[in-house]
Amino acid sequence: MKADFGLYAACFAAAATITFFLTPLVRLVSIRFGFLDTVSSEVKTHKSPTPIFGGVAIYAGFVGAVLLLRLTTNFPSGTLYNLRALVLGATLAFLLGLADDLNRPSGLGYKPKFLVQFLATALLVRFGLRIRFIHPPWVAGFVTIVWVVGVTNAFNIIDIMDGLAASQALVAACGFLLVSLPSEELYVNFASAAVAGAALGFLPWNLSRRHKVFMGDSGSLVIGFLLAGISLGARYSDVNNVGVFAPLLILFVPVFDTFFVSILRLNQGRSPFLGSRDHFALRLERLGFLRDHVVLMAALAATFFSFCAFLATVYPLKGALALYALVAAVVFWLGRRMALIDMR
């Protein structure tokens, strides 16, 4: 089966529509039963209790779009198999996030969360979704688990500012779709379109002043897990072998923030698993940028890195290496500069 752009657009539109119209309903339920994210610590950046459970609408948008396409499209068996693995793993991530949201403000703790994330990722590996360029297979399986769990938590970590995580998910999903289109990896294309649509459908409510709702862990863990799973399926090395590092560029902003805050916390003798106000977005805010501008700059940066990822998969080897070197130099310089911002 060779899918056309119409099917990808339909998948995107279905996910966006379901999420957009379900989010306000989920918000009302959250308010009705008192499921609110309160200002319970100095780490929180919002100023008033805010409804959570936006992740319910994001998850429903993704799964609903995939199911609608399943009922109306004759997918090849391999595509169905891979999409089924993503849906099952995302369901575990969603239930984990939902349980964590229901246990606010304390949450579940990082140990049970890592355990469930490990099981969800092991499910992907069991279905054959794993890193392909590493051998032997058991090493590839281990690295896959580290990668998926890391990206899943990276989106959870970056969800500290209205619109930040959702806009990053939207850009990253479009990035994977762009890279995967020429090779017609159907599960990657359809899943990317569904994630992008769900993120876009949620964004207006997350950015709203009067009807704001947070995605919660049920949303951030799901989109992180889905994007990590999607990254395992695209073909990156048809032109050069270093194209396999393209997912690092597509997901660079959340991955960078995770490493950035972890290194800073370890250097200060603090646990990297305990939250603090040292993220790059909050540092940009400290410099005087408005939050909307910080989110926009982060989205533009993610768009730039995603385009670099696309170029890295189509350039010859020397060109791709030069591109990676340039990006690394710029990021190292920016990281050093941001680390010097006084957050006390």
Secondary structure, DSSP 8 states (H G I E B T S, - for coil): ----HHHHHHHHHHHHHHHHHHHHHHHHHHHHTT-EE---STT---SS-EE--HHHHHHHHHHHHHHHHHHHS---HHHHHHHHHHHHHHHHHHHHHHHHHHTTTT-S-HHHHHHHHHHHHHHHHHTT-S-SSSSSHHHHHHHHHHHHHHHHHHHHHH--STTHHHHHHHHHHHHHHHHHGGGT-HHHHHHHHHHHHHHHHHHHHHH-SSS----HHHHHHHHHHHHHHHHTTS---SS-GGGGGHHHHHTHHHHHHHHHHHHHHHHTT--TTS--S--HHHHHHHTT--HHHHHHHHHHHHHHHHHHHHHHHHS-HHHHHHHHHHHHHHHHHHHHHHHTS---
